[in-house]
């Protein structure tokens, strides 16, 4: 099955640490049977930090956005050393291969933030909202060929639940 992991990088190796923990409740103190519960954080500090960095970039507050990205990176890189690992607007622009103009800096900070969000929230469903917000084309390879979802495809819109359609008399979203 799919598992969600925190990503931990020590400069040489990437480690995947499970994000969600199982809490097992025994039916009886002497039994090995019971119920497994998954503890899932619905709103995390990582999500707030990366969302705020994106918002700062849109407001042109690049220093604040970079500070949030550095705070995030300081918790994700093992043995974080600010003299080696500090993120700057120049390092982001160099990574994405663009010149240091204000428009490019805004774009690359947003791009870096979305890239970090993609890695941080892998298999959590948050990437879909970034895809919708930025009209990112989606393609998936299948045994029958490639499925494409262009930016304005009606299949991108979440469908109204069947119960709401039948009980509430709502029209389904077009497909």
Secondary structure, DSSP 8 states (H G I E B T S, - for coil): ----EEEEE-SS-EEEEESSEEEEEESSTT-S-EEEEEE--SS-HHHHHHHHHHHHHHTT-HHHHHHHHHHHHHHHBTT--HHHH---HHHHHHHHT----HHHHHHHHHHHHHHHHHHHTTTTT-HHHHHHHTT--EEEEETTEEEEE-TT-GGGS----HHHHHHH-------
